[in-house]
Amino acid sequence: MAQDMELRQAQRRRQMLTEPVEKTILKMALPTIIAFLINSIYSLADTYFVSSLGTNATAAVSVNASLDQLILMCGSMLAVGANSYIARLLGGGNEKKASQVLSTAFFLAAGMGTLLLILGMSFMHPMVRLLGATPTCEQYSVDYATYVLLAAPFMATSFVMNQCLRSEGSATLSMLGMGIGGILNCLLDPLFIFTFDMGVAGASLATAISKVISFAILIFPYITRRSLLHLSVKNFHFCLDIVGQIVSVGASSMFRSGLAVIAGILLNDLAGNISDSVLAGVGVCTKVMMFPFGIILGFGNGFQPVAGYNWGAKQYDRTMRSYRFAGMVALLGSAVMAVLLALFADPIIVLFAGSDPQMREIGALCIITQGLTLPIHAWVAVVNMFCAGLGNAIGAFLLATARQGLCFIPILFPMASLWGEYGIGTVQAAADVLSLVLGIPIAIYMVHKVKKAKQSLQQ
């Protein structure tokens, strides 16, 4: 077993430090992209099947997107922070401490997910109203939230395992965990919603079951010792160094999720004040845009550990080459996706809107405008991952919170006040453009940081 572990560690180092970075990034990113796409499909499947129950039911699923963000917030800070620190530790050859980071993040995520479960169940109706449920879709929102909350501890810990598997180069295992759960969800949706006549609650139950199955798949390599890192209660170390490193980088992701929750609640309230149709249209756009965003995020998650590993190993030329390659691919790939979204926005939204003209109009507007600004979002995401990979907590925080926080919330109310439902439909695209104000100077700073480290090494 020890010999096998040493062999895998050697293979890992060879892949990260000697193979062409372009090949390594694509190899790391592809399974993650596939997993995110499958995840997007089953998220959209929920909305598609529920849409047959009416606009109010569709609006309820849109409201509960903020609940998903709350659960994500429980695990994302720990997951992203652990991913970054583990990649740097492995790059420096410290596998033992990397296992301690994994275990600490895992058990903290389990605790946070359990706390959310208890609070959510105790204050269910006030919670869904806070998330933006209107009186006409409140009960649907409760039905959907119930089973999702039961799966919250499994979802929070799965985020950690997903990220940490990628940080040690096991992106395929991460893909299997997310992918199989996603496929199962698509199969269970029509069974529970229609065959068992559970309605919106059936979609929630299907999602919860799929999340638990994903958790079981992701934890399997850890409990069977088939991973480089060891997950164990004995490896739980709540110490300043580990928690500080996780929080310093991961806080950006937590604040991003937190601001996304706040932005989602504010957006839901404004849209719901106009009509359930506007609320549903914006929500469907969010689900549709998970496809291109999933590709961008999956690619970024393939790039981040490569940059972080080479930075930890002081391979600065490879660090810069990985960044240039990631930025170029992100811009070109997102430009192609932007064209496709602009061409097919209306046919896509019709699948969910049925005969509701207002939902169709606002949904298509959201998709088109967000598609046009997709290259900006993609490039800023790469710079964000660059900061996270190299341990730049401030840069990662600013960029992670820009899109749905720092650049979104300040313009939401003015745009909604000036242009009503059309302002609501275009506010996310406007925020993407504003994120360049942060992205450009941070990118320049990061490039200078790598060049300065290279010069110091050569002296």
C-alpha positions in Angstrom: 0.0 0.0 0.0 2.8 2.4 0.9 4.7 1.6 -2.3 1.5 2.2 -4.3 1.0 5.5 -2.6 4.5 6.6 -3.3 4.1 5.7 -7.0 0.9 7.8 -7.2 2.6 10.7 -5.5 5.5 10.5 -8.0 3.1 10.4 -10.9 1.2 13.3 -9.5 4.4 15.4 -9.3 5.5 14.4 -12.8 2.1 15.4 -14.2 2.1 18.8 -12.4 5.8 19.7 -12.9 7.0 18.2 -16.1 4.1 17.6 -18.5 3.0 20.5 -20.7 0.7 22.7 -18.6 -1.8 23.0 -21.4 -2.3 19.2 -21.4 -2.4 19.1 -17.6 -5.0 21.8 -17.3 -7.2 20.2 -19.9 -6.8 16.8 -18.3 -7.7 18.2 -14.9 -10.6 20.4 -16.3 -12.4 18.0 -18.6 -13.8 15.6 -15.9 -14.8 18.6 -13.8 -16.5 20.3 -16.7 -18.5 17.2 -17.5 -19.5 16.9 -13.9 -20.7 20.5 -13.8 -22.6 20.1 -17.0 -24.4 17.0 -15.6 -25.1 19.0 -12.4 -26.6 21.8 -14.6 -28.7 19.3 -16.5 -30.3 17.9 -13.4 -30.8 21.3 -11.9 -32.5 22.4 -15.1 -34.5 19.1 -15.1 -36.1 20.0 -11.8 -37.2 23.3 -13.3 -38.4 21.7 -16.6 -40.6 19.0 -14.9 -41.9 21.5 -12.3 -42.8 24.0 -15.0 -45.6 21.7 -16.1 -47.2 22.4 -12.7 -47.6 26.1 -13.5 -45.8 29.4 -13.2 -46.2 29.6 -9.4 -44.4 26.2 -9.0 -41.6 27.4 -11.3 -41.3 30.6 -9.3 -40.9 28.4 -6.1 -37.9 26.6 -7.6 -36.4 29.9 -8.5 -36.8 31.1 -4.9 -35.1 28.0 -3.6 -32.0 28.6 -5.8 -31.1 31.0 -2.9 -31.4 28.0 -0.5 -28.9 26.1 -2.6 -26.6 29.1 -2.3 -26.9 29.0 1.4 -25.9 25.4 1.5 -23.1 26.1 -0.9 -21.9 28.9 1.5 -21.6 26.3 4.3 -19.1 24.2 2.3 -17.6 26.6 -0.3 -15.3 28.5 2.0 -13.8 25.4 3.5 -13.7 23.6 0.1 -12.0 26.4 -1.9 -9.6 27.3 0.9 -8.7 23.6 1.5 -8.2 23.1 -2.3 -5.7 26.0 -2.5 -3.7 25.1 0.6 -3.6 21.4 -0.3 -2.3 22.1 -3.8 0.5 24.2 -2.4 1.3 21.6 0.3 1.4 18.8 -2.2 3.6 21.0 -4.5 6.0 21.3 -1.5 5.8 17.6 -0.7 3.9 17.8 2.6 1.3 15.1 2.1 0.7 14.6 5.9 -0.4 18.1 6.5 -2.5 18.1 3.4 -4.5 15.2 4.9 -5.0 17.2 8.0 -6.3 20.1 6.0 -8.8 17.8 4.2 -10.1 16.3 7.4 -10.4 19.6 9.2 -12.4 21.1 6.3 -14.6 18.0 6.0 -15.8 17.9 9.6 -16.3 21.6 9.8 -18.5 21.5 6.7 -20.5 18.7 8.2 -21.1 20.7 11.3 -22.2 23.8 9.3 -24.5 21.8 7.1 -26.1 20.2 10.2 -26.6 23.7 11.8 -28.4 24.9 8.6 -30.6 21.9 8.6 -31.7 22.5 12.2 -32.3 26.2 11.7 -34.1 25.7 8.4 -36.5 23.1 9.7 -37.2 25.2 12.8 -38.1 28.3 10.8 -39.3 26.9 7.5 -42.0 29.4 6.5 -40.2 32.5 7.6 -37.1 31.2 5.8 -38.8 30.8 2.4 -40.5 34.2 2.8 -37.1 35.7 3.5 -35.7 34.0 0.4 -38.3 35.8 -1.7 -41.4 33.5 -1.9 -44.6 35.3 -2.7 -47.9 34.3 -1.1 -48.9 32.4 -4.2 -45.8 30.3 -4.3 -44.9 30.0 -0.6 -46.3 26.5 0.0 -44.5 25.3 -3.2 -41.3 26.8 -1.8 -41.8 24.9 1.5 -42.4 21.7 -0.3 -39.2 22.1 -2.3 -37.0 23.2 0.6 -37.9 20.4 3.0 -36.0 17.5 1.5 -33.1 19.7 0.2 -32.5 20.8 3.8 -32.3 17.2 4.9 -29.4 16.7 2.5 -27.6 19.9 3.5 -24.8 18.1 5.6 -24.1 15.7 2.7 -24.1 18.6 0.2 -21.7 20.7 2.3 -19.2 17.9 2.8 -19.4 16.9 -0.9 -18.2 20.4 -1.9 -15.1 19.8 0.2 -14.4 16.4 -1.1 -15.0 17.5 -4.7 -12.4 20.3 -4.4 -9.9 18.3 -2.5 -10.0 15.4 -5.0 -9.2 17.9 -7.7 -6.4 19.4 -5.7 -4.7 16.0 -5.6 -5.2 15.4 -9.3 -8.2 13.0 -9.0 -10.6 15.0 -11.2 -12.1 11.9 -12.7 -13.3 10.7 -9.2 -14.8 14.1 -8.6 -16.6 13.8 -11.9 -18.1 10.4 -11.1 -19.4 11.7 -7.8 -21.2 14.7 -9.3 -22.1 13.0 -12.5 -23.8 9.8 -11.3 -25.8 11.8 -8.8 -26.9 14.1 -11.5 -28.0 11.4 -13.9 -29.9 9.7 -11.0 -31.7 13.0 -10.3 -33.0 13.3 -13.9 -34.4 9.7 -13.7 -36.1 10.2 -10.3 -37.7 13.6 -11.1 -40.5 12.4 -13.3 -41.0 9.3 -11.1 -41.6 11.3 -7.9 -43.3 14.3 -9.5 -45.8 12.5 -11.7 -45.9 8.7 -11.0 -46.0 9.1 -7.2 -47.9 12.4 -7.6 -45.6 14.3 -5.2 -45.5 17.5 -7.2 -42.8 20.0 -6.2 -41.9 17.9 -3.1 -41.0 15.1 -5.5 -38.4 17.2 -7.3 -36.9 18.1 -3.9 -36.8 14.4 -2.8 -35.1 13.4 -6.1 -32.5 16.1 -5.6 -31.9 15.0 -2.0 -31.4 11.4 -2.9 -29.0 12.2 -5.7 -26.9 14.4 -3.3 -26.6 11.6 -0.8 -25.6 9.2 -3.5 -23.0 11.7 -4.7 -21.7 11.9 -1.2 -21.3 8.2 -0.9 -19.4 8.0 -4.2 -17.0 10.9 -3.3 -16.2 9.5 0.2 -15.5 6.0 -1.1 -11.9 6.6 -2.2 -11.1 8.2 1.2 -12.5 5.5 3.4 -10.9 2.8 1.2 -7.5 4.6 1.2 -7.5 4.9 -2.6 -6.7 8.6 -2.5 -3.5 10.4 -1.8 -5.0 12.2 1.1 -6.4 10.5 4.2 -9.8 11.5 5.6 -10.0 10.7 9.4 -11.2 12.1 12.7 -7.6 11.7 13.9 -6.4 14.1 11.2 -8.8 16.8 12.4 -6.6 19.7 13.5 -8.4 22.9 14.5 -5.2 25.0 14.7 -4.4 28.5 13.7 -2.3 27.6 10.7 -4.7 25.3 9.0 -7.9 27.2 9.8 -6.2 30.5 9.0 -5.0 29.3 5.6 -8.4 27.8 4.7 -10.3 30.9 5.8 -7.9 33.5 4.3 -8.4 32.1 0.8 -11.8 30.4 1.2 -13.5 33.4 2.8 -13.7 34.9 -0.7 -15.9 32.0 -1.8 -18.0 32.2 1.4 -18.6 35.9 0.8 -19.3 35.3 -2.8 -22.0 32.7 -1.9 -23.3 35.0 0.9 -23.6 38.0 -1.4 -25.2 35.7 -4.0 -27.8 34.8 -1.4 -28.4 38.4 -0.6 -28.5 39.4 -4.3 -30.8 36.5 -5.0 -33.2 37.5 -2.2 -33.3 41.1 -3.3 -33.7 40.1 -7.0 -36.5 37.7 -6.0 -38.3 40.4 -4.0 -38.1 42.9 -6.8 -39.2 40.4 -9.5 -42.0 39.0 -7.3 -43.4 42.4 -6.7 -44.0 42.7 -10.4 -45.3 39.2 -11.0 -44.6 35.5 -10.5 -43.9 35.4 -14.3 -40.9 37.8 -14.0 -39.7 35.8 -10.9 -39.9 32.6 -12.8 -38.3 34.0 -16.0 -35.3 35.3 -14.1 -35.1 31.9 -12.2 -35.1 29.9 -15.5 -32.4 32.1 -16.9 -30.3 31.3 -13.8 -30.7 27.6 -14.4 -29.9 27.9 -18.1 -26.8 29.9 -17.5 -25.5 27.2 -15.2 -24.4 25.4 -18.4 -21.9 28.0 -19.7 -21.0 29.0 -16.1 -20.4 25.3 -15.3 -18.0 25.0 -18.2 -16.1 28.2 -17.1 -16.0 27.1 -13.4 -15.0 23.5 -14.4 -12.2 24.9 -16.5 -11.1 27.2 -13.7 -11.1 24.4 -11.3 -8.7 22.5 -13.6 -6.4 25.5 -13.9 -6.3 26.5 -10.2 -4.5 23.5 -8.7 -2.0 23.5 -11.6 -1.1 27.1 -10.9 -1.1 26.5 -7.2 1.0 23.4 -7.4 3.7 25.0 -9.6 3.7 28.1 -7.4 4.3 25.9 -4.4 7.1 24.1 -6.2 8.6 27.5 -7.3 8.1 26.7 -11.0 7.2 30.2 -11.9 7.5 29.9 -15.7 5.0 27.1 -15.7 2.8 29.1 -13.3 2.7 32.0 -15.8 2.2 29.7 -18.8 -0.8 28.1 -17.1 -2.4 31.5 -16.5 -1.9 32.7 -20.1 -3.3 29.5 -21.5 -6.3 29.5 -19.2 -7.1 33.2 -20.0 -6.9 32.6 -23.8 -9.1 29.4 -23.7 -11.6 31.1 -21.4 -12.0 34.1 -23.8 -12.3 32.1 -27.0 -14.6 29.4 -25.5 -17.0 31.9 -23.9 -17.2 33.9 -27.1 -18.5 30.8 -28.9 -21.0 30.1 -26.2 -22.1 33.7 -26.2 -23.1 33.4 -29.9 -25.0 30.2 -29.3 -26.9 31.7 -26.4 -27.9 34.8 -28.4 -29.2 32.6 -31.3 -31.2 30.1 -29.2 -32.3 32.2 -26.2 -36.0 32.3 -27.3 -36.4 28.6 -28.2 -34.8 27.6 -24.9 -37.1 29.8 -22.7 -40.2 28.6 -24.6 -39.6 25.1 -23.2 -40.3 26.4 -19.7 -42.6 29.4 -20.3 -45.4 27.7 -22.1 -48.0 30.3 -23.0 -46.8 32.9 -20.5 -45.6 35.8 -22.7 -44.1 37.9 -19.8 -42.0 35.0 -18.5 -40.8 34.3 -22.1 -39.8 37.9 -22.8 -37.9 38.4 -19.5 -36.3 35.0 -19.6 -35.0 35.5 -23.2 -33.7 39.0 -22.3 -31.7 37.7 -19.3 -30.1 34.9 -21.4 -29.2 37.1 -24.3 -27.6 39.9 -22.2 -25.7 37.5 -19.9 -24.5 35.7 -23.0 -23.1 38.9 -24.5 -21.0 39.5 -21.3 -20.0 35.9 -20.9 -16.3 36.5 -22.1 -15.9 39.1 -19.4 -17.2 36.7 -16.8 -14.9 33.9 -18.0 -11.8 36.0 -18.0 -12.5 37.5 -14.5 -13.1 33.9 -13.3 -9.7 32.8 -14.5 -8.0 35.8 -12.7 -10.0 34.9 -9.6 -8.8 31.2 -9.7 -5.2 32.6 -10.3 -5.5 34.5 -7.1 -6.9 31.6 -5.1 -4.3 29.2 -6.5 -1.4 31.4 -5.4 -3.0 32.2 -2.0 -3.8 35.8 -2.7 -6.8 36.1 -0.4 -7.6 39.8 -1.0 -7.6 39.4 -4.8 -9.6 36.2 -4.6 -12.1 37.9 -2.3 -12.6 41.0 -4.4 -13.2 39.1 -7.6 -15.3 36.3 -6.1 -17.6 38.9 -4.6 -17.7 41.2 -7.6 -20.2 39.6 -9.9 -23.1 39.1 -7.5 -22.1 41.4 -4.8 -19.8 44.4 -5.1 -20.8 45.2 -8.7 -24.4 43.8 -8.5 -26.2 45.0 -5.4 -25.3 48.8 -5.8 -26.9 48.9 -9.3 -29.9 46.5 -8.7 -32.3 49.0 -7.2 -31.5 51.9 -9.5 -31.9 49.7 -12.6 -35.1 48.2 -11.3 -36.5 51.6 -10.4 -35.6 53.2 -13.8 -36.5 50.3 -16.1 -38.7 47.9 -14.1 -38.7 44.3 -15.3 -36.2 45.2 -18.0 -33.7 46.6 -15.5 -34.1 43.4 -13.5 -33.5 41.3 -16.6 -30.3 43.1 -17.5 -28.7 43.9 -14.1 -26.5 40.8 -14.1 -24.9 41.6 -17.4 -24.3 45.2 -16.3 -22.6 43.8 -13.2 -20.3 41.6 -15.3 -19.1 44.6 -17.2 -18.4 46.5 -14.0 -16.3 43.6 -12.7 -13.6 44.5 -15.2 -12.9 47.6 -13.0 -11.5 45.1 -10.4 -10.3 42.4 -12.7 -7.8 44.3 -14.8 -5.7 45.9 -12.0 -5.7 42.6 -10.0 -4.5 40.7 -13.0 -1.7 43.1 -13.6 -0.7 42.8 -9.9 -0.7 39.0 -10.0 1.5 38.8 -13.1 3.9 41.2 -11.4 3.9 39.0 -8.3 5.0 35.9 -10.3 7.7 37.8 -12.2 9.0 39.3 -8.9 9.2 35.8 -7.3 11.0 34.5 -10.3 13.6 37.3 -10.1 14.1 36.6 -6.4 14.7 32.9 -7.1 17.3 33.7 -9.8 19.3 36.1 -7.5 
